[in-house]
Amino acid sequence: MTKVKVGKEDQSSNEFVEKRRSALERYLMRTVKHPILLKDPDVLQFLESSELPRAVNTQALSSAGILRMVNKAADAVNKMTIKMNESDAWFEEKQQHFENLDIQLKKLHASVESLVCHRKELSVNTAQFAKSAAMLGNSEDHTALSRALSQLAEVEEKIDQLHQDQANADLYLFSELLGDYVRLISAGVFDQRMKTWQKWQDSQMLLQKKREAEAKLQFTNKPDKLQQAKDEIKELEGKVQQGERDFEQISKTIRKEVGRFEKERVKDFKMIIVKYLESLVQTQQQLIKYWEAFLPEAKAIS
C-alpha cells in the first residue's frame, strides 16, 4: 500500500478525491473485519505507520501492455486442456448464483450511474433557472412580483444544493457500493480453484507418463536411467499428493469465505439501503419546507 500523488491531469476534482477516499475507507473496513487479514503484517504496518512509501510505476498500461496481458490470458486458457467436470453440487450451484448476481448487479450499477448523471444535470438546470428568475426579478417593476421572483430564485438555489447532495448520496452511498461488489464478485475465486485442480491433474498426467516410461526402461539395460525415472516418479507422487491437498484446502476455504461474503453482503446492502432511503426522505422533507415557506410570497402577489 502506498501514497499516490494526484496531478492535475488525474482529474483532481473534489469528486475524484472523495471517491478515492471513500473507496479506501470501504476497503479498509472490509479488511479489518476479516479475522485473518486483520492479523496480516502488511495490514498492521499500513494502519500503524504515519508515513507510507510513494507509489512507483503507477502509470496506465499502454496498448501494447494490454495486448501482452490478453495474450498471456489466452495462453493460460489454451493450456487448460482438461475440462473440469464439477462433481460438487454446492460449487456448481454457487458459481451459477454468482454469475447471475454479477449480471444483475452490473445492470443496477449502470442504472444508478445514469441516475447520478441525471441528478447532476438537474442540479445544473436548477441553478440556471434560479439565475434566470433572479435576473427577471431585478428587472420587474411590480414590487410584489419582483419580490416573489427573487424569493423563488433563492428557493431554487437551495433546491440546487439539495440536488447536488442527493447526487452525492446516489454516488457514494449506492453506486460505489454496487461497483465494489461487481469487482468483488468478478474477482475469480472459483477460477483459482479450477487452476489448482488443473495443476493437480497436470501432475497426475505427468506421473502416468513417467510410470509408462519406467515400465519401458525395465526391459533395457540402462540402470542409471531407470533409477532416475524412479526418483522422478517419487517426486511426482509427492506433487500429486500435495496437489490433492491443495485442491481440498482451497475448496474448504472457498466454502468458508463464500458463506462469510454472503453474510457481509446482506449486512452491507441493508445498511446502505436504509441510509439511502433516509437521505431521500430528508431531501423530500426539506423540499416541502422550502416550498411551504415560499407559498405565502406567491399568494401575496396582487
Sine and cosine of phi, psi and omega as CSV:
sin_phi,cos_phi,sin_psi,cos_psi,sin_omega,cos_omega
0.00,0.00,0.73,-0.68,-0.09,-1.00
-0.64,-0.77,0.29,-0.96,0.12,-0.99
-1.00,0.07,0.68,-0.73,-0.03,-1.00
-0.91,-0.42,0.80,-0.60,0.04,-1.00
-0.97,0.26,0.75,-0.66,0.00,-1.00
-0.97,-0.23,0.89,-0.46,0.01,-1.00
-0.99,-0.12,0.10,-0.99,-0.01,-1.00
-0.89,0.46,-0.55,0.84,-0.04,-1.00
-0.96,0.26,-0.13,0.99,-0.05,-1.00
-0.99,-0.11,0.37,0.93,0.05,-1.00
0.87,0.49,0.81,0.59,-0.09,-1.00
-0.99,0.17,0.84,0.54,0.07,-1.00
-1.00,0.01,0.18,-0.98,0.04,-1.00
-0.87,0.50,-0.62,0.78,-0.01,-1.00
-0.91,0.42,-0.67,0.74,0.00,-1.00
-0.88,0.47,-0.73,0.68,-0.01,-1.00
-0.90,0.44,-0.67,0.75,-0.02,-1.00
-0.92,0.40,-0.62,0.79,0.04,-1.00
-0.90,0.44,-0.67,0.75,0.03,-1.00
-0.91,0.41,-0.66,0.75,-0.02,-1.00
-0.90,0.43,-0.74,0.67,-0.04,-1.00
-0.93,0.38,-0.57,0.82,0.04,-1.00
-0.90,0.43,-0.67,0.74,0.04,-1.00
-0.91,0.42,-0.65,0.76,0.02,-1.00
-0.89,0.46,-0.71,0.70,0.01,-1.00
-0.90,0.43,-0.64,0.77,0.00,-1.00
-0.89,0.45,-0.71,0.71,-0.01,-1.00
-0.91,0.41,-0.62,0.79,0.02,-1.00
-0.89,0.45,-0.67,0.75,0.03,-1.00
-0.92,0.40,-0.61,0.79,-0.04,-1.00
-0.92,0.40,-0.73,0.68,-0.07,-1.00
-0.96,0.28,-0.28,0.96,0.08,-1.00
-0.98,0.22,-0.32,0.95,-0.04,-1.00
-0.99,0.13,0.83,-0.55,-0.08,-1.00
-0.88,0.48,-0.48,0.88,-0.01,-1.00
-1.00,0.05,-0.73,0.69,-0.03,-1.00
-0.90,0.43,-0.49,0.87,0.00,-1.00
-0.88,0.48,-0.47,0.88,-0.02,-1.00
-1.00,-0.07,-0.02,1.00,-0.02,-1.00
-0.91,0.41,0.75,-0.67,-0.05,-1.00
-0.88,0.48,-0.57,0.82,0.02,-1.00
-0.92,0.40,-0.63,0.78,0.03,-1.00
-0.91,0.41,-0.71,0.71,0.00,-1.00
-0.89,0.46,-0.65,0.76,0.02,-1.00
-0.89,0.45,-0.67,0.74,0.01,-1.00
-0.89,0.45,-0.68,0.74,-0.05,-1.00
-0.95,0.32,-0.52,0.85,-0.12,-0.99
-0.99,-0.11,-0.31,0.95,-0.06,-1.00
-0.99,0.16,0.66,-0.75,0.05,-1.00
-1.00,0.07,-0.43,0.90,0.03,-1.00
-0.84,-0.54,0.64,-0.77,0.00,-1.00
-0.86,-0.51,0.51,-0.86,0.03,-1.00
-0.91,0.42,0.52,-0.85,0.04,-1.00
-0.95,0.33,0.53,-0.85,0.02,-1.00
-0.96,0.28,0.60,-0.80,0.08,-1.00
-0.80,-0.60,0.43,-0.90,0.02,-1.00
0.82,0.58,0.72,0.69,-0.01,-1.00
-0.98,-0.19,0.14,0.99,-0.02,-1.00
-0.92,0.39,0.37,-0.93,-0.02,-1.00
-0.93,0.37,0.47,-0.88,0.03,-1.00
-0.92,0.38,0.63,-0.78,0.11,-0.99
-0.97,0.22,0.18,-0.98,0.02,-1.00
-0.89,0.46,-0.58,0.82,0.03,-1.00
-0.92,0.39,-0.62,0.78,0.03,-1.00
-0.91,0.43,-0.65,0.76,0.03,-1.00
-0.90,0.43,-0.64,0.76,0.01,-1.00
-0.89,0.46,-0.64,0.77,0.04,-1.00
-0.89,0.46,-0.65,0.76,0.03,-1.00
-0.89,0.45,-0.67,0.74,0.01,-1.00
-0.90,0.44,-0.67,0.74,0.00,-1.00
-0.90,0.43,-0.64,0.77,0.04,-1.00
-0.90,0.44,-0.67,0.75,0.02,-1.00
-0.90,0.44,-0.65,0.76,0.02,-1.00
-0.90,0.43,-0.65,0.76,0.03,-1.00
-0.88,0.47,-0.66,0.75,0.00,-1.00
-0.89,0.45,-0.64,0.77,0.02,-1.00
-0.93,0.38,-0.67,0.75,-0.02,-1.00
-0.90,0.43,-0.50,0.87,0.00,-1.00
-0.95,0.30,-0.34,0.94,0.01,-1.00
-0.99,0.15,0.98,0.20,-0.10,-1.00
-0.99,0.16,-0.33,0.94,-0.03,-1.00
-0.99,-0.15,0.83,-0.56,0.03,-1.00
-0.99,0.12,0.74,-0.67,-0.02,-1.00
-0.99,0.14,0.88,-0.47,0.09,-1.00
-1.00,-0.01,0.97,-0.25,-0.08,-1.00
-0.92,0.39,0.88,-0.47,0.01,-1.00
-0.99,-0.15,-0.19,0.98,-0.02,-1.00
-0.99,-0.14,0.92,-0.38,-0.05,-1.00
-0.89,0.46,-0.53,0.85,-0.02,-1.00
-0.88,0.48,-0.72,0.69,-0.01,-1.00
-0.92,0.38,-0.63,0.78,0.03,-1.00
-0.89,0.46,-0.68,0.73,0.00,-1.00
-0.92,0.39,-0.70,0.71,-0.04,-1.00
-0.92,0.39,-0.63,0.77,0.01,-1.00
-0.89,0.45,-0.67,0.74,0.05,-1.00
-0.90,0.43,-0.64,0.77,0.02,-1.00
-0.87,0.48,-0.72,0.70,-0.03,-1.00
-0.94,0.33,-0.54,0.84,0.06,-1.00
-0.90,0.43,-0.69,0.72,0.04,-1.00
-0.92,0.39,-0.66,0.75,0.01,-1.00
-0.89,0.46,-0.64,0.77,0.02,-1.00
-0.87,0.49,-0.70,0.71,0.00,-1.00
-0.88,0.47,-0.73,0.68,-0.05,-1.00
-0.93,0.36,-0.62,0.79,0.02,-1.00
-0.91,0.42,-0.63,0.77,0.02,-1.00
-0.90,0.44,-0.64,0.77,0.03,-1.00
-0.90,0.43,-0.72,0.70,0.00,-1.00
-0.91,0.42,-0.64,0.77,0.01,-1.00
-0.88,0.48,-0.68,0.73,0.03,-1.00
-0.90,0.45,-0.62,0.78,0.01,-1.00
-0.91,0.40,-0.67,0.74,0.00,-1.00
-0.93,0.37,-0.61,0.79,0.06,-1.00
-0.89,0.46,-0.62,0.78,0.07,-1.00
-0.90,0.43,-0.62,0.79,0.04,-1.00
-0.90,0.44,-0.65,0.76,0.05,-1.00
-0.87,0.49,-0.73,0.69,0.02,-1.00
-0.88,0.48,-0.64,0.77,0.00,-1.00
-0.89,0.45,-0.71,0.71,-0.02,-1.00
-0.92,0.40,-0.60,0.80,0.03,-1.00
-0.91,0.42,-0.66,0.75,0.05,-1.00
-0.91,0.42,-0.63,0.77,0.05,-1.00
-0.89,0.45,-0.62,0.79,0.03,-1.00
-0.89,0.45,-0.70,0.71,0.01,-1.00
-0.89,0.46,-0.71,0.71,-0.01,-1.00
-0.91,0.40,-0.59,0.81,0.04,-1.00
-0.91,0.42,-0.65,0.76,0.03,-1.00
-0.89,0.45,-0.65,0.76,0.04,-1.00
-0.91,0.42,-0.63,0.77,0.04,-1.00
-0.90,0.43,-0.67,0.74,0.02,-1.00
-0.87,0.48,-0.68,0.73,0.00,-1.00
-0.90,0.43,-0.68,0.74,0.00,-1.00
-0.91,0.42,-0.64,0.77,0.02,-1.00
-0.91,0.43,-0.63,0.77,0.02,-1.00
-0.91,0.42,-0.68,0.73,0.01,-1.00
-0.91,0.42,-0.63,0.78,0.04,-1.00
-0.92,0.40,-0.64,0.77,0.03,-1.00
-0.89,0.46,-0.61,0.79,0.00,-1.00
-0.93,0.37,-0.47,0.88,-0.03,-1.00
-0.99,-0.10,-0.04,1.00,-0.03,-1.00
-0.99,0.13,0.75,-0.66,0.00,-1.00
-0.99,0.16,-0.51,0.86,-0.02,-1.00
-0.94,0.33,0.87,-0.49,-0.14,-0.99
-0.87,0.49,-0.78,0.63,-0.05,-1.00
-0.90,0.43,-0.65,0.76,0.01,-1.00
-0.93,0.37,-0.63,0.78,0.03,-1.00
-0.89,0.46,-0.68,0.73,0.01,-1.00
-0.91,0.42,-0.66,0.75,-0.01,-1.00
-0.90,0.43,-0.66,0.76,0.02,-1.00
-0.91,0.41,-0.62,0.78,0.05,-1.00
-0.91,0.42,-0.66,0.75,0.05,-1.00
-0.91,0.42,-0.64,0.77,0.03,-1.00
-0.88,0.48,-0.66,0.75,0.02,-1.00
-0.88,0.48,-0.66,0.75,0.02,-1.00
-0.91,0.42,-0.65,0.76,0.03,-1.00
-0.89,0.46,-0.69,0.72,-0.01,-1.00
-0.90,0.43,-0.55,0.84,0.07,-1.00
-0.90,0.44,-0.66,0.76,0.04,-1.00
-0.92,0.40,-0.63,0.78,0.01,-1.00
-0.92,0.38,-0.58,0.82,0.09,-1.00
-0.83,0.55,-0.70,0.72,0.02,-1.00
-0.90,0.43,-0.62,0.79,0.05,-1.00
-0.88,0.48,-0.67,0.74,0.02,-1.00
-0.89,0.45,-0.63,0.78,0.04,-1.00
-0.90,0.44,-0.71,0.70,0.00,-1.00
-0.89,0.45,-0.65,0.76,-0.01,-1.00
-0.94,0.35,-0.58,0.82,0.07,-1.00
-0.89,0.46,-0.63,0.77,0.06,-1.00
-0.91,0.42,-0.62,0.78,0.05,-1.00
-0.91,0.42,-0.68,0.74,0.07,-1.00
-0.84,0.54,-0.67,0.74,-0.08,-1.00
-0.97,0.26,-0.84,0.54,-0.17,-0.99
-0.99,0.16,-0.49,0.87,0.01,-1.00
-1.00,0.10,-0.68,0.73,-0.20,-0.98
-0.95,-0.31,-0.84,0.55,-0.10,-0.99
-0.88,0.47,-0.70,0.71,-0.03,-1.00
-0.91,0.41,-0.61,0.79,0.05,-1.00
-0.89,0.45,-0.71,0.70,0.03,-1.00
-0.87,0.49,-0.67,0.75,0.04,-1.00
-0.88,0.48,-0.64,0.77,0.05,-1.00
-0.85,0.52,-0.73,0.68,-0.08,-1.00
-0.96,0.29,-0.49,0.87,0.12,-0.99
-0.88,0.48,-0.69,0.73,0.01,-1.00
-0.94,0.34,-0.63,0.78,0.00,-1.00
-0.91,0.42,-0.69,0.72,-0.03,-1.00
-0.94,0.35,-0.48,0.88,0.00,-1.00
-1.00,0.04,0.16,0.99,-0.10,-0.99
-0.93,0.37,-0.32,0.95,0.11,-0.99
0.99,0.10,0.53,0.85,-0.02,-1.00
-0.90,0.44,-0.58,0.82,0.02,-1.00
-0.94,0.34,-0.50,0.87,0.06,-1.00
-0.91,0.42,-0.59,0.81,0.03,-1.00
-0.89,0.45,-0.61,0.79,0.04,-1.00
-0.90,0.43,-0.66,0.75,0.01,-1.00
-0.91,0.42,-0.62,0.78,0.03,-1.00
-0.90,0.43,-0.63,0.78,0.04,-1.00
-0.90,0.43,-0.67,0.75,0.05,-1.00
-0.89,0.45,-0.66,0.75,0.00,-1.00
-0.88,0.48,-0.67,0.74,0.02,-1.00
-0.89,0.46,-0.66,0.75,0.04,-1.00
-0.88,0.47,-0.72,0.70,-0.01,-1.00
-0.91,0.41,-0.61,0.80,0.04,-1.00
-0.87,0.49,-0.66,0.75,0.03,-1.00
-0.90,0.44,-0.64,0.77,0.02,-1.00
-0.90,0.43,-0.67,0.74,0.01,-1.00
-0.91,0.42,-0.67,0.75,0.02,-1.00
-0.91,0.42,-0.63,0.78,0.04,-1.00
-0.88,0.47,-0.68,0.74,0.01,-1.00
-0.88,0.48,-0.68,0.74,0.02,-1.00
-0.90,0.43,-0.64,0.76,0.01,-1.00
-0.91,0.41,-0.61,0.79,0.03,-1.00
-0.92,0.40,-0.63,0.78,0.05,-1.00
-0.91,0.42,-0.64,0.77,0.03,-1.00
-0.91,0.40,-0.62,0.78,0.03,-1.00
-0.89,0.45,-0.66,0.75,0.00,-1.00
-0.87,0.49,-0.61,0.79,0.03,-1.00
-0.94,0.35,-0.58,0.82,-0.01,-1.00
-0.94,0.35,-0.33,0.94,0.01,-1.00
-0.87,0.49,-0.46,0.89,-0.07,-1.00
-0.99,-0.12,0.16,0.99,0.03,-1.00
-0.90,-0.44,0.33,-0.94,0.01,-1.00
-0.99,-0.13,0.88,0.48,0.00,-1.00
-0.75,-0.66,0.97,0.26,-0.07,-1.00
-0.88,0.48,-0.57,0.82,-0.01,-1.00
-0.90,0.44,-0.73,0.69,0.01,-1.00
-0.92,0.38,-0.55,0.83,0.02,-1.00
-0.91,0.41,-0.67,0.74,0.02,-1.00
-0.92,0.40,-0.63,0.78,0.05,-1.00
-0.88,0.47,-0.65,0.76,0.02,-1.00
-0.90,0.43,-0.65,0.76,0.02,-1.00
-0.89,0.45,-0.66,0.75,0.01,-1.00
-0.90,0.43,-0.66,0.75,0.01,-1.00
-0.91,0.40,-0.61,0.79,0.04,-1.00
-0.90,0.44,-0.67,0.74,0.01,-1.00
-0.88,0.47,-0.67,0.74,0.02,-1.00
-0.91,0.42,-0.67,0.74,-0.01,-1.00
-0.93,0.37,-0.58,0.82,0.06,-1.00
-0.87,0.49,-0.62,0.78,0.07,-1.00
-0.91,0.42,-0.64,0.77,0.02,-1.00
-0.92,0.40,-0.62,0.79,0.02,-1.00
-0.90,0.43,-0.70,0.71,0.02,-1.00
-0.89,0.45,-0.66,0.75,0.02,-1.00
-0.92,0.39,-0.62,0.78,0.03,-1.00
-0.88,0.47,-0.64,0.77,0.04,-1.00
-0.91,0.41,-0.66,0.75,0.03,-1.00
-0.90,0.43,-0.66,0.75,0.01,-1.00
-0.89,0.46,-0.67,0.74,-0.01,-1.00
-0.91,0.42,-0.68,0.73,0.02,-1.00
-0.91,0.42,-0.62,0.79,-0.02,-1.00
-0.94,0.35,-0.70,0.72,-0.01,-1.00
-0.93,0.37,-0.54,0.84,0.06,-1.00
-0.91,0.42,-0.68,0.74,0.02,-1.00
-0.91,0.42,-0.68,0.73,-0.01,-1.00
-0.91,0.42,-0.67,0.74,0.00,-1.00
-0.89,0.45,-0.67,0.74,0.05,-1.00
-0.83,0.55,-0.72,0.69,-0.04,-1.00
-0.92,0.40,-0.71,0.70,-0.06,-1.00
-0.95,0.32,-0.57,0.82,0.05,-1.00
-0.90,0.43,-0.67,0.74,0.05,-1.00
-0.87,0.48,-0.69,0.73,0.02,-1.00
-0.92,0.40,-0.66,0.75,0.01,-1.00
-0.87,0.49,-0.69,0.73,-0.02,-1.00
-0.90,0.44,-0.65,0.76,0.03,-1.00
-0.91,0.42,-0.70,0.71,0.00,-1.00
-0.92,0.40,-0.59,0.81,0.01,-1.00
-0.89,0.46,-0.70,0.71,0.01,-1.00
-0.89,0.45,-0.68,0.73,0.02,-1.00
-0.88,0.47,-0.72,0.69,-0.02,-1.00
-0.88,0.48,-0.72,0.69,-0.05,-1.00
-0.93,0.38,-0.61,0.79,0.04,-1.00
-0.89,0.46,-0.75,0.67,-0.02,-1.00
-0.88,0.48,-0.71,0.71,-0.05,-1.00
-0.94,0.35,-0.65,0.76,0.01,-1.00
-0.89,0.46,-0.67,0.74,0.03,-1.00
-0.89,0.46,-0.73,0.68,0.01,-1.00
-0.89,0.46,-0.65,0.76,-0.02,-1.00
-0.91,0.40,-0.69,0.72,0.04,-1.00
-0.90,0.44,-0.63,0.78,0.04,-1.00
-0.89,0.46,-0.62,0.78,0.02,-1.00
-0.92,0.39,-0.62,0.79,0.04,-1.00
-0.91,0.42,-0.70,0.72,0.01,-1.00
-0.89,0.46,-0.70,0.72,0.00,-1.00
-0.88,0.47,-0.65,0.76,0.03,-1.00
-0.89,0.46,-0.72,0.70,-0.01,-1.00
-0.91,0.41,-0.64,0.77,0.03,-1.00
-0.89,0.45,-0.65,0.76,0.01,-1.00
-0.93,0.38,-0.61,0.79,0.06,-1.00
-0.86,0.50,-0.71,0.71,0.01,-1.00
-0.88,0.48,-0.67,0.74,0.01,-1.00
-0.88,0.48,-0.70,0.72,0.00,-1.00
-0.88,0.48,-0.72,0.69,-0.04,-1.00
-0.95,0.32,-0.58,0.81,0.05,-1.00
-0.91,0.41,-0.58,0.82,0.03,-1.00
-0.95,0.32,-0.51,0.86,-0.03,-1.00
-0.99,0.13,-0.44,0.90,-0.11,-0.99
-0.81,0.59,-0.70,0.72,0.03,-1.00
-0.86,0.51,-0.58,0.81,0.03,-1.00
-0.90,0.45,-0.66,0.75,0.01,-1.00
-0.92,0.40,-0.64,0.76,-0.01,-1.00
-0.95,0.32,-0.36,0.93,-0.04,-1.00
-0.98,0.20,-0.15,0.99,0.02,-1.00
-0.92,0.38,0.81,-0.59,-0.01,-1.00
-0.55,-0.83,0.00,0.00,0.00,0.00
